[in-house]
């Protein structure tokens, strides 16, 4: 019994157990790297680089992440009741995503949408594909835009502050914000509108329609040229 209580024996015994445990853990991780599954049920999957940098998140609605900026997650100003994928760049900042949702509410109205977008560096989306339905109104579109050279975090912070103000003051505050944060504009729209027309709209640097090619629900085509104020300066119809 003295041998088993000897300090040298206890040291050797402890060392052997540590080595066995370490080998078991390493072998377990090695086995996990090559595992295959027929089915996998999860609420969220975080894909990361070897250094832990998040690059892609796949999530259900309940676990959908906030906005990422350089590895830090921020609450979104508006909750997203969607499931989908969130893309992130090499610096763990959000750079777009694929999201979707669909339901019929208690009044029988359909709320359905899908969205794929890609963002400017540390900014909002500059290319997006959307489709959806709001009750009986259906739409689908491709949108291309421009964003100013300011961090989107400044717009998020401004939204959090402005939404606390009375509604009658909010428009004025946003106008003030965009006098110093310029460059945001929708430039191209191609899609089907709720009125069942199909159109291509080319816009200027301020997001104003300047050229519209449109076919209405009855199949009538028209080409319109617009001035800076939105007035049609020239129109070409099929009968012309």
C-alpha positions in Angstrom: 0.0 0.0 0.0 3.0 2.3 0.6 3.8 2.0 -3.1 0.4 3.3 -4.2 0.7 6.3 -1.8 4.3 7.1 -2.9 4.7 10.6 -4.4 6.5 9.2 -7.4 3.7 6.7 -8.2 1.1 9.5 -7.9 3.1 11.7 -10.2 3.5 9.0 -12.8 -0.1 7.9 -12.5 -1.3 11.6 -12.9 1.0 12.0 -15.9 -0.3 8.8 -17.6 -3.9 9.9 -17.1 -3.2 13.4 -18.6 -1.6 11.8 -21.7 -4.5 9.4 -22.1 -7.0 12.2 -21.8 -5.1 14.4 -24.3 -4.9 11.6 -26.8 -8.6 10.9 -26.4 -9.5 14.5 -27.0 -7.2 14.8 -30.0 -8.5 11.6 -31.5 -12.1 12.8 -30.9 -11.4 16.0 -32.8 -9.7 14.1 -35.6 -12.8 11.9 -35.9 -15.1 14.9 -35.9 -13.2 16.5 -38.9 -14.1 13.5 -41.0 -17.6 12.7 -39.8 -20.6 12.5 -42.1 -24.3 12.7 -41.2 -27.4 11.8 -43.0 -29.4 14.5 -41.1 -28.3 17.4 -38.9 -30.9 19.5 -37.0 -29.7 22.8 -35.7 -31.0 26.3 -35.1 -27.8 28.1 -36.2 -24.4 27.3 -37.7 -21.5 29.8 -37.4 -18.7 29.3 -40.0 -15.4 30.7 -38.9 -11.8 31.0 -40.1 -9.0 29.1 -38.3 -8.4 32.2 -36.2 -12.1 32.4 -35.2 -13.1 35.2 -37.6 -16.8 34.7 -38.5 -17.5 34.5 -42.2 -20.9 33.0 -42.7 -23.9 32.4 -40.4 -26.9 30.2 -41.3 -29.7 30.7 -38.9 -33.4 30.2 -38.2 -35.6 33.2 -37.3 -35.2 32.9 -33.5 -31.4 32.9 -33.6 -30.9 35.3 -36.5 -27.8 37.5 -35.7 -27.5 41.2 -35.4 -25.3 43.4 -37.6 -21.6 42.7 -37.5 -18.9 45.3 -37.8 -15.3 44.3 -37.5 -16.2 41.2 -35.4 -18.5 43.0 -33.0 -22.2 42.2 -33.1 -24.7 45.1 -32.8 -28.4 44.9 -32.3 -30.3 45.8 -35.5 -32.4 49.0 -35.4 -35.3 46.9 -36.9 -35.9 43.3 -35.9 -35.6 40.8 -38.8 -38.4 38.1 -38.6 -36.6 36.0 -41.2 -34.3 33.0 -41.6 -31.3 32.9 -43.8 -27.6 33.4 -44.4 -25.4 36.3 -43.4 -22.2 37.0 -45.3 -19.2 38.6 -43.8 -15.9 39.9 -45.2 -12.3 39.1 -44.1 -12.6 41.6 -41.3 -15.9 40.1 -39.9 -18.1 43.0 -41.2 -21.4 42.3 -42.8 -21.4 42.3 -46.6 -24.8 41.0 -47.5 -27.0 38.0 -47.1 -29.8 35.8 -48.3 -33.0 36.0 -46.2 -36.6 34.8 -46.6 -39.9 34.7 -44.7 -43.5 33.8 -45.5 -46.7 33.5 -43.6 -50.4 34.1 -43.6 -51.6 36.3 -40.7 -54.7 35.8 -38.5 -56.7 38.0 -41.0 -55.7 35.7 -43.9 -53.3 38.3 -45.5 -50.1 36.8 -47.0 -46.7 38.3 -46.1 -44.0 36.6 -48.2 -40.6 37.8 -49.3 -37.1 36.7 -50.3 -34.0 38.9 -50.5 -30.4 38.4 -51.8 -28.0 41.4 -51.4 -24.4 42.3 -51.5 -23.0 45.4 -49.6 -20.5 48.1 -50.2 -17.5 47.9 -47.8 -18.7 48.8 -44.3 -21.9 50.1 -45.9 -25.4 49.0 -47.0 -26.4 47.0 -50.0 -25.5 48.1 -53.6 -27.0 45.1 -55.4 -30.2 43.3 -54.4 -32.7 40.8 -55.8 -36.1 40.9 -54.1 -39.4 39.1 -54.5 -42.5 39.1 -52.4 -46.1 39.5 -51.8 -48.0 41.9 -49.5 -51.6 40.6 -49.4 -52.6 40.6 -53.1 -49.7 42.8 -54.3 -46.9 40.8 -55.8 -43.5 42.1 -56.9 -40.0 41.1 -58.0 -37.1 43.3 -58.8 -33.4 43.7 -59.2 -31.9 46.9 -57.7 -28.5 48.5 -58.2 -27.4 51.5 -56.2 -24.6 53.6 -54.8 -23.6 54.3 -51.2 -21.6 57.2 -49.7 -18.1 56.8 -48.3 -19.2 56.9 -44.6 -19.4 53.9 -42.3 -22.9 52.4 -42.0 -22.5 52.5 -38.2 -23.0 56.2 -38.3 -26.4 55.7 -40.0 -27.3 53.0 -37.5 -26.5 55.3 -34.6 -28.5 58.1 -36.2 -31.5 55.9 -36.7 -31.4 54.8 -33.0 -31.4 58.5 -31.9 -33.9 59.9 -34.5 -36.5 57.2 -33.9 -36.7 58.5 -30.3 -37.9 61.9 -31.5 -41.5 62.9 -32.1 -42.5 61.8 -35.7 -43.0 65.4 -36.8 -39.3 66.1 -36.1 -37.8 62.9 -37.7 -37.9 64.0 -41.4 -36.0 67.2 -40.6 -33.3 65.3 -38.6 -32.8 62.8 -41.5 -32.5 65.7 -44.0 -29.8 67.2 -41.7 -28.0 63.9 -41.5 -27.9 63.4 -45.2 -26.5 66.9 -45.8 -23.3 65.7 -44.3 -23.6 62.0 -45.4 -24.0 62.1 -49.1 -23.7 59.6 -52.0 -26.6 57.3 -51.3 -28.8 56.7 -54.4 -30.8 54.1 -56.2 -29.5 53.9 -59.8 -31.2 51.0 -61.6 -34.5 49.2 -61.1 -35.6 46.3 -63.2 -38.7 44.5 -62.1 -42.4 43.8 -61.9 -44.5 46.1 -59.8 -47.7 45.4 -57.8 -49.8 47.1 -60.7 -48.5 44.2 -62.9 -46.4 46.5 -65.1 -42.8 45.6 -65.9 -40.2 48.4 -66.1 -36.6 49.4 -66.4 -35.8 52.6 -64.6 -32.4 54.4 -64.9 -31.8 57.1 -62.3 -29.3 59.9 -61.8 -26.9 60.4 -58.9 -29.6 61.7 -56.7 -31.9 58.7 -57.3 -34.3 60.5 -59.6 -35.9 58.7 -62.6 -34.4 60.0 -65.8 -35.2 57.2 -68.3 -38.1 54.7 -68.0 -38.9 51.8 -70.3 -42.2 50.3 -69.3 -44.8 47.8 -70.4 -48.1 48.1 -68.5 -50.5 45.3 -67.5 -52.4 45.5 -70.8 -49.1 45.1 -72.8 -48.7 48.8 -73.8 -45.0 49.8 -74.2 -43.7 53.3 -73.5 -40.3 55.0 -73.2 -40.1 58.2 -71.1 -37.4 60.8 -70.7 -37.6 62.8 -67.5 -36.0 66.0 -66.3 -34.5 66.7 -62.9 -37.9 67.6 -61.5 -39.5 64.3 -62.6 -41.4 65.9 -65.5 -41.6 63.8 -68.7 -39.8 65.8 -71.4 -40.2 63.3 -74.2 -42.3 60.1 -74.6 -42.3 57.4 -77.2 -45.2 55.1 -77.6 -45.7 52.2 -80.0 -48.3 54.1 -82.1 -45.7 56.9 -82.6 
